[in-house]
């Protein structure tokens, strides 16, 4: 019997640098528009050569995740969903609605929460907890906390330990929170809604900490349904008002 075993290839240092910076972007630690450290500073912080940093940065530029501005530095790319997001283009081509998008999220994120309950490590748990704390702080400061909300859901995507899922979720959140922020503001501007979302986030985190996949799936389902029903009710109200 022939077993299809392949030789293990050592991971290049530039790949490790690339993975670390990409993860910081995906997790929301590095935010759109934020300036990265210089090549020299990154090389010192990561204990690698500037050539290694340059290789990793170039890959991120090619992927469209960061941009280099002459004389200014390197920045996390700010998404123009109308031009850059494949999801935005697909939704426009299919005449898809926000409700359609949320229904797709239902499947993706409920499964991610269930997987996270099995696979999350302490780094993932810490990232989720910090995003909830950050959202609370943002709200108390009079802001909406949407970036912290994004970071919470991306932390769950990371905890599912599926790189394809992370890429898909990144596209979803680029579109949700940058492309249709005006609609989401309607949800977040009601203090009752924000407090309920925070409560739901804490329930999801508790289920993941407890390693309860079924409960994590269920509470995530309730969370996304809460948002979905808000927009359905809002749409019905607007239609009635305009008649």
Residue frames relative to the residue before (quaternion, step in Angstrom):
aa qw qx qy qz dx dy dz
X 1.0000 0.0000 0.0000 0.0000 0.00 0.00 0.00
X 0.2489 -0.7751 0.5673 0.1246 3.55 -0.80 1.04
X 0.1867 -0.7817 0.5876 0.0938 3.58 -0.70 1.08
X 0.3922 -0.7542 0.4773 0.2225 3.63 -0.74 1.04
X 0.1414 0.7954 -0.5693 0.1526 3.56 0.47 1.24
X 0.1880 -0.7810 0.5892 0.0869 3.53 -0.98 0.95
X 0.5472 -0.6174 0.4378 0.3574 3.60 -1.04 0.65
X 0.4555 -0.6728 0.5151 0.2728 3.57 -1.12 0.74
X 0.1948 -0.7783 0.5878 0.1046 3.55 -0.83 1.01
X 0.4531 -0.6783 0.4954 0.2988 3.60 -0.83 0.88
X 0.4468 -0.6978 0.4931 0.2651 3.57 -1.00 0.84
X 0.4636 -0.6872 0.4867 0.2756 3.55 -0.84 1.00
X 0.5898 -0.5833 0.4216 0.3663 3.57 -1.14 0.62
X 0.6433 0.5274 -0.3328 0.4441 3.60 0.98 -0.78
X 0.6043 0.5408 -0.3532 0.4664 3.59 1.16 -0.59
X 0.6492 0.5124 -0.3176 0.4638 3.58 1.02 -0.78
X 0.6300 0.5155 -0.3239 0.4821 3.57 1.05 -0.75
X 0.6343 0.5336 -0.3094 0.4660 3.56 0.96 -0.93
X 0.6696 0.5078 -0.2991 0.4521 3.59 0.86 -0.99
X 0.6787 0.5061 -0.3026 0.4377 3.58 0.91 -0.90
X 0.6779 0.4688 -0.2996 0.4805 3.62 0.90 -0.86
X 0.6349 0.5276 -0.3312 0.4571 3.58 0.97 -0.83
X 0.6479 0.5200 -0.3227 0.4536 3.58 0.98 -0.83
X 0.6316 0.5315 -0.3315 0.4569 3.59 1.00 -0.77
X 0.6507 0.4965 -0.3062 0.4861 3.57 1.09 -0.73
X 0.6680 0.5083 -0.3006 0.4527 3.58 0.87 -0.96
X 0.7003 0.4713 -0.2741 0.4608 3.57 0.94 -0.87
X 0.5016 -0.6611 0.4281 0.3578 3.58 1.22 -0.32
X 0.4100 0.6966 -0.4854 0.3333 3.59 1.26 0.18
X 0.7096 0.2396 -0.1676 0.6411 3.53 1.16 -0.75
X 0.1984 -0.8342 0.5102 0.0669 3.56 -0.46 1.22
X 0.6652 -0.4930 0.3640 0.4265 3.62 -1.20 0.44
X 0.7975 0.2636 -0.2260 0.4933 3.55 -0.88 1.01
X 0.5611 0.6228 -0.3887 0.3824 3.59 1.23 -0.29
X 0.4153 -0.7170 0.5103 0.2302 3.55 -1.01 0.87
X 0.3769 -0.7142 0.5484 0.2171 3.55 -0.99 0.91
X 0.6015 -0.5134 0.4452 0.4200 3.56 -1.26 0.25
X 0.6002 -0.5514 0.4247 0.3941 3.56 -1.21 0.37
X 0.6813 -0.4649 0.3593 0.4366 3.59 -1.28 0.27
X 0.6540 0.5219 -0.3110 0.4508 3.55 0.94 -0.89
X 0.6764 0.4943 -0.2921 0.4612 3.58 0.91 -0.94
X 0.6498 0.5095 -0.3112 0.4705 3.58 1.00 -0.82
X 0.6413 0.5328 -0.3199 0.4501 3.57 1.01 -0.87
X 0.6653 0.4889 -0.2983 0.4789 3.58 0.99 -0.84
X 0.6728 0.5123 -0.2975 0.4432 3.59 0.93 -0.93
X 0.7631 0.3635 -0.1878 0.5003 3.59 1.02 -0.81
X 0.3692 -0.7603 0.4594 0.2730 3.55 1.36 -0.08
X 0.5353 0.5628 -0.4360 0.4545 3.56 0.91 1.03
X 0.6311 -0.5391 0.3930 0.3958 3.57 -1.28 0.12
X 0.6030 -0.5536 0.4259 0.3854 3.56 -1.24 0.40
X 0.5861 0.5682 -0.3687 0.4447 3.59 1.13 -0.58
X 0.6357 0.5237 -0.3169 0.4704 3.58 1.03 -0.82
X 0.6411 0.5126 -0.3114 0.4789 3.58 0.98 -0.88
X 0.6578 0.5285 -0.3080 0.4394 3.56 0.92 -0.96
X 0.6397 0.5269 -0.3218 0.4578 3.60 1.01 -0.81
X 0.6751 0.4899 -0.2922 0.4679 3.58 0.93 -0.94
X 0.6441 0.5246 -0.3196 0.4557 3.58 0.97 -0.86
X 0.6485 0.5263 -0.3237 0.4447 3.57 0.95 -0.85
X 0.6272 0.5253 -0.3357 0.4669 3.60 1.02 -0.72
X 0.6648 0.4991 -0.2973 0.4696 3.58 0.99 -0.85
X 0.6129 0.5287 -0.3356 0.4818 3.57 1.13 -0.67
X 0.6520 0.5224 -0.3027 0.4586 3.57 0.95 -0.94
X 0.6793 0.4806 -0.2772 0.4803 3.59 1.07 -0.77
X 0.4768 -0.6905 0.4303 0.3327 3.57 1.25 -0.23
X 0.4791 0.6875 -0.4293 0.3368 3.59 1.21 0.37
X 0.7815 0.1092 -0.0799 0.6090 3.57 1.17 -0.53
X 0.2214 -0.7590 0.5976 0.1333 3.56 -1.26 0.41
X 0.2711 -0.7394 0.5932 0.1669 3.53 -1.17 0.66
X 0.1343 -0.7955 0.5896 0.0373 3.55 -0.79 1.08
X 0.5037 -0.6930 0.4342 0.2784 3.53 -0.66 1.19
X 0.8503 0.1291 -0.1209 0.4957 3.54 -0.80 1.08
X 0.7055 0.4488 -0.2653 0.4800 3.61 1.26 -0.11
X 0.5879 -0.5740 0.3822 0.4228 3.57 1.00 -0.78
X 0.5689 -0.5721 0.4728 0.3542 3.54 -1.33 -0.36
X 0.0771 -0.8264 0.5571 -0.0272 3.56 -0.79 1.07
X 0.5137 -0.5738 0.5250 0.3623 3.54 -1.24 0.50
X 0.4785 -0.7118 0.4341 0.2756 3.55 -0.77 1.02
X 0.3140 -0.7045 0.6048 0.1981 3.52 -1.06 0.84
X 0.3701 -0.7709 0.4804 0.1947 3.55 -0.69 1.12
X 0.1506 -0.7159 0.6749 0.0960 3.52 -0.99 0.96
X 0.2834 -0.8245 0.4592 0.1705 3.55 0.06 1.29
X 0.6040 0.5740 -0.3700 0.4108 3.56 1.05 -0.59
X 0.7672 0.3519 -0.1799 0.5052 3.57 1.14 -0.65
X 0.8077 0.3839 -0.1416 0.4245 3.54 0.88 -1.01
X 0.6935 0.5196 -0.2978 0.4004 3.58 0.98 -0.70
X 0.3945 -0.7100 0.5283 0.2474 3.60 -0.67 1.05
X 0.6214 0.5483 -0.3399 0.4446 3.56 1.08 -0.70
X 0.6460 0.5167 -0.3226 0.4601 3.57 0.95 -0.86
X 0.6554 0.5067 -0.3123 0.4649 3.58 0.97 -0.84
X 0.6605 0.5069 -0.3093 0.4595 3.57 0.97 -0.87
X 0.6506 0.5136 -0.3187 0.4598 3.57 0.97 -0.83
X 0.6467 0.5133 -0.3195 0.4650 3.56 0.98 -0.83
X 0.6657 0.5108 -0.3038 0.4512 3.58 0.94 -0.89
X 0.7442 0.3884 -0.2074 0.5022 3.59 1.04 -0.76
X 0.3811 -0.7320 0.4734 0.3079 3.57 1.31 0.00
X 0.2453 0.8010 -0.5043 0.2095 3.56 1.05 0.84
X 0.3577 -0.7410 0.5377 0.1840 3.54 -1.16 0.70
X 0.6766 -0.4503 0.3806 0.4410 3.53 -1.34 0.08
X 0.6209 0.5406 -0.3387 0.4555 3.58 1.05 -0.71
X 0.6105 0.5404 -0.3472 0.4633 3.60 1.02 -0.75
X 0.6602 0.5218 -0.2943 0.4531 3.54 0.95 -0.95
X 0.6738 0.4975 -0.2924 0.4615 3.56 0.93 -0.89
X 0.6212 0.5372 -0.3409 0.4575 3.58 1.08 -0.67
X 0.6396 0.4979 -0.3231 0.4885 3.59 1.07 -0.70
X 0.6141 0.5477 -0.3356 0.4586 3.56 1.04 -0.79
X 0.5721 0.6118 -0.3760 0.3963 3.55 1.06 -0.76
X 0.7076 0.4517 -0.2656 0.4741 3.57 0.81 -0.98
X 0.6831 0.5050 -0.2925 0.4390 3.56 0.84 -0.97
X 0.7730 0.4094 -0.2160 0.4338 3.56 0.70 -1.07
X 0.5938 0.5396 -0.3759 0.4635 3.58 1.10 -0.52
X 0.6573 0.4871 -0.3035 0.4884 3.56 0.98 -0.82
X 0.6328 0.5325 -0.3354 0.4511 3.59 1.00 -0.78
X 0.6515 0.5135 -0.3175 0.4594 3.58 0.96 -0.85
X 0.6461 0.5170 -0.3164 0.4639 3.57 1.01 -0.84
X 0.6690 0.4830 -0.2969 0.4806 3.59 0.98 -0.83
X 0.6265 0.5502 -0.3347 0.4390 3.57 1.04 -0.80
X 0.6097 0.5561 -0.3491 0.4440 3.58 1.08 -0.70
X 0.6964 0.4417 -0.2653 0.4996 3.58 1.16 -0.56
X 0.8262 0.3317 -0.1054 0.4430 3.55 0.91 -0.95
X 0.4946 0.6908 -0.4341 0.2995 3.62 1.14 -0.37
X 0.2111 -0.7504 0.6097 0.1437 3.56 -1.04 0.80
X 0.7458 -0.4125 0.2671 0.4498 3.58 -1.27 0.02
X 0.6027 0.5536 -0.3573 0.4501 3.59 1.10 -0.64
X 0.6501 0.5100 -0.3087 0.4711 3.58 0.99 -0.84
X 0.6542 0.5158 -0.3106 0.4577 3.58 0.89 -0.92
X 0.6490 0.5174 -0.3080 0.4650 3.56 0.98 -0.88
X 0.6459 0.5243 -0.3194 0.4538 3.59 0.97 -0.86
X 0.6524 0.5052 -0.3146 0.4693 3.60 0.98 -0.82
X 0.6601 0.5127 -0.3024 0.4583 3.57 0.92 -0.96
X 0.6657 0.5100 -0.3041 0.4520 3.58 0.93 -0.91
X 0.6497 0.5178 -0.3284 0.4494 3.59 0.98 -0.77
X 0.6260 0.5161 -0.3352 0.4790 3.60 1.08 -0.70
X 0.6490 0.5069 -0.3117 0.4740 3.60 0.96 -0.87
X 0.6542 0.5143 -0.3086 0.4608 3.57 0.98 -0.88
X 0.6418 0.5181 -0.3271 0.4612 3.59 0.98 -0.81
X 0.6352 0.5251 -0.3223 0.4657 3.58 1.00 -0.82
X 0.6580 0.5084 -0.3005 0.4673 3.58 0.95 -0.89
X 0.6394 0.5302 -0.3185 0.4567 3.58 0.98 -0.89
X 0.6683 0.5058 -0.2984 0.4566 3.56 0.90 -0.94
X 0.6648 0.5047 -0.2996 0.4622 3.58 0.95 -0.87
X 0.6699 0.4773 -0.2855 0.4918 3.58 1.25 -0.48
X 0.5871 -0.6158 0.3513 0.3908 3.58 1.29 0.10
X 0.5665 0.5688 -0.3971 0.4448 3.57 1.27 0.27
X 0.6304 -0.5959 0.3628 0.3406 3.58 -1.26 0.28
X 0.3491 -0.7764 0.4711 0.2312 3.59 1.10 -0.52
X 0.3337 0.7784 -0.4869 0.2135 3.59 1.17 0.37
X 0.6276 0.5316 -0.3530 0.4459 3.62 1.03 -0.66
X 0.6479 0.5000 -0.3180 0.4787 3.58 1.04 -0.76
X 0.5994 0.5454 -0.3456 0.4732 3.57 1.11 -0.69
X 0.6400 0.5222 -0.3112 0.4700 3.57 0.95 -0.89
X 0.6606 0.5215 -0.3042 0.4462 3.56 0.91 -0.97
X 0.6181 0.5486 -0.3455 0.4445 3.61 1.04 -0.73
X 0.7102 0.4511 -0.2664 0.4703 3.57 0.82 -0.99
X 0.6361 0.5053 -0.3367 0.4761 3.59 1.08 -0.64
X 0.6047 0.5474 -0.3590 0.4537 3.60 1.09 -0.62
X 0.6325 0.5069 -0.3259 0.4866 3.58 1.09 -0.70
X 0.6240 0.5313 -0.3371 0.4633 3.59 0.98 -0.81
X 0.6545 0.5022 -0.3095 0.4729 3.59 0.97 -0.82
X 0.6625 0.5257 -0.3028 0.4393 3.55 0.99 -0.87
X 0.5879 0.5712 -0.3671 0.4397 3.59 1.21 -0.42
X 0.3000 -0.8128 0.4554 0.2050 3.59 1.36 -0.25
X 0.5400 0.5709 -0.4235 0.4507 3.57 1.02 0.85
X 0.3495 -0.7895 0.4588 0.2098 3.63 -0.22 1.22
X 0.6219 0.5311 -0.3506 0.4563 3.60 1.06 -0.63
X 0.6279 0.5332 -0.3301 0.4609 3.56 1.01 -0.79
X 0.6286 0.5438 -0.3296 0.4479 3.58 1.00 -0.82
X 0.6678 0.5023 -0.2994 0.4605 3.57 0.91 -0.92
X 0.6535 0.5024 -0.3164 0.4696 3.58 0.94 -0.84
X 0.6784 0.4945 -0.2984 0.4541 3.59 0.87 -0.92
X 0.6019 0.5546 -0.3685 0.4408 3.59 1.03 -0.67
X 0.6526 0.5039 -0.3106 0.4730 3.58 0.98 -0.82
X 0.6279 0.5369 -0.3369 0.4516 3.57 1.00 -0.80
X 0.7434 0.4269 -0.2460 0.4523 3.57 0.80 -0.95
X 0.5436 0.5647 -0.4051 0.4707 3.57 1.15 -0.43
X 0.6985 0.4609 -0.2684 0.4771 3.56 0.93 -0.90
X 0.6783 0.5204 -0.3042 0.4202 3.59 0.80 -0.99
X 0.8210 0.3144 -0.1409 0.4552 3.53 0.65 -1.14
X 0.7176 0.3728 -0.2606 0.5274 3.60 1.19 -0.24
X 0.7250 0.4576 -0.2539 0.4478 3.59 0.94 -0.81
X 0.8110 0.1506 -0.0699 0.5610 3.58 1.03 -0.69
X 0.1289 0.8414 -0.5101 0.1233 3.54 1.05 0.83
X 0.6018 0.5772 -0.3633 0.4156 3.57 1.05 -0.67
X 0.6585 0.4954 -0.3074 0.4759 3.57 0.99 -0.81
X 0.6713 0.5017 -0.3000 0.4556 3.56 0.94 -0.90
X 0.5671 0.6000 -0.3858 0.4117 3.58 1.12 -0.59
X 0.5949 0.5716 -0.3594 0.4361 3.59 1.09 -0.67
X 0.6612 0.4926 -0.2955 0.4826 3.58 1.07 -0.75
X 0.7500 0.4453 -0.2231 0.4352 3.55 0.81 -1.05
X 0.6222 0.5777 -0.3546 0.3916 3.60 1.12 -0.48
X 0.6147 0.4960 -0.3594 0.4970 3.61 1.21 -0.23
X 0.4361 -0.7311 0.4554 0.2606 3.63 -0.45 1.17
X 0.6162 0.5512 -0.3561 0.4356 3.61 1.03 -0.70
X 0.6474 0.5171 -0.3175 0.4612 3.57 1.00 -0.81
X 0.6588 0.5192 -0.3164 0.4432 3.57 0.91 -0.91
X 0.6707 0.4960 -0.3027 0.4610 3.57 0.89 -0.89
X 0.6355 0.5183 -0.3245 0.4715 3.57 1.09 -0.72
X 0.6371 0.5188 -0.3255 0.4680 3.58 1.00 -0.80
X 0.6386 0.5146 -0.3255 0.4705 3.59 0.98 -0.80
X 0.6395 0.5191 -0.3260 0.4640 3.57 0.97 -0.83
X 0.6591 0.5087 -0.3024 0.4641 3.56 0.98 -0.87
X 0.6231 0.5343 -0.3380 0.4604 3.59 1.00 -0.79
X 0.6620 0.5037 -0.3058 0.4632 3.57 0.94 -0.86
X 0.6297 0.5277 -0.3314 0.4638 3.59 1.07 -0.73
X 0.6394 0.5202 -0.3185 0.4680 3.57 1.02 -0.84
X 0.6619 0.5052 -0.3030 0.4635 3.56 0.91 -0.94
X 0.6390 0.5344 -0.3281 0.4455 3.60 0.95 -0.83
X 0.6605 0.5047 -0.3048 0.4648 3.58 0.98 -0.86
X 0.6474 0.5047 -0.3171 0.4750 3.58 1.02 -0.79
X 0.6403 0.5217 -0.3213 0.4632 3.59 0.97 -0.83
X 0.6922 0.4796 -0.2642 0.4701 3.56 1.06 -0.83
X 0.3782 -0.7425 0.4627 0.3028 3.60 1.34 -0.11
X 0.4255 0.6884 -0.4593 0.3663 3.56 1.16 0.75
X 0.2491 -0.8192 0.4999 0.1303 3.59 0.05 1.31
X 0.6518 0.5230 -0.3244 0.4433 3.58 0.93 -0.88
X 0.6865 0.4676 -0.2939 0.4729 3.60 0.86 -0.90
X 0.6186 0.5414 -0.3479 0.4507 3.60 1.00 -0.77
X 0.6352 0.5164 -0.3145 0.4806 3.58 1.02 -0.86
X 0.6925 0.5069 -0.2798 0.4304 3.58 0.85 -1.00
X 0.7099 0.4451 -0.2824 0.4672 3.60 0.83 -0.93
X 0.6033 0.5208 -0.3679 0.4790 3.61 1.11 -0.51
X 0.6100 0.5478 -0.3395 0.4610 3.58 1.05 -0.76
X 0.6613 0.4990 -0.3008 0.4723 3.60 0.94 -0.88
X 0.6375 0.5479 -0.3197 0.4373 3.55 1.02 -0.84
X 0.7132 0.4317 -0.2688 0.4825 3.59 0.77 -0.98
X 0.6098 0.5393 -0.3502 0.4634 3.60 1.09 -0.63
X 0.5908 0.5667 -0.3586 0.4486 3.58 1.10 -0.67
X 0.6821 0.4675 -0.2774 0.4892 3.57 0.92 -0.93
X 0.6458 0.5314 -0.3107 0.4517 3.58 0.96 -0.91
X 0.6899 0.4757 -0.2868 0.4642 3.59 0.86 -0.91
X 0.5769 0.5770 -0.3756 0.4396 3.58 1.13 -0.61
X 0.7173 0.4460 -0.2573 0.4694 3.57 0.85 -0.97
X 0.6021 0.5365 -0.3604 0.4687 3.59 1.11 -0.59
X 0.6657 0.4926 -0.2966 0.4757 3.59 0.93 -0.90
X 0.6486 0.5192 -0.3164 0.4579 3.56 1.00 -0.83
X 0.6504 0.5148 -0.3166 0.4601 3.57 0.97 -0.83
X 0.6404 0.5140 -0.3211 0.4719 3.61 1.00 -0.81
X 0.6454 0.5269 -0.3156 0.4540 3.56 0.99 -0.85
X 0.6698 0.4995 -0.2996 0.4606 3.58 0.91 -0.93
X 0.6426 0.5163 -0.3274 0.4618 3.60 0.98 -0.79
X 0.6575 0.5072 -0.3030 0.4676 3.59 0.95 -0.90
X 0.6594 0.5254 -0.3031 0.4442 3.55 0.96 -0.89
X 0.7279 0.4547 -0.2380 0.4547 3.56 0.98 -0.86
X 0.5463 0.6271 -0.4028 0.3821 3.60 1.22 -0.20
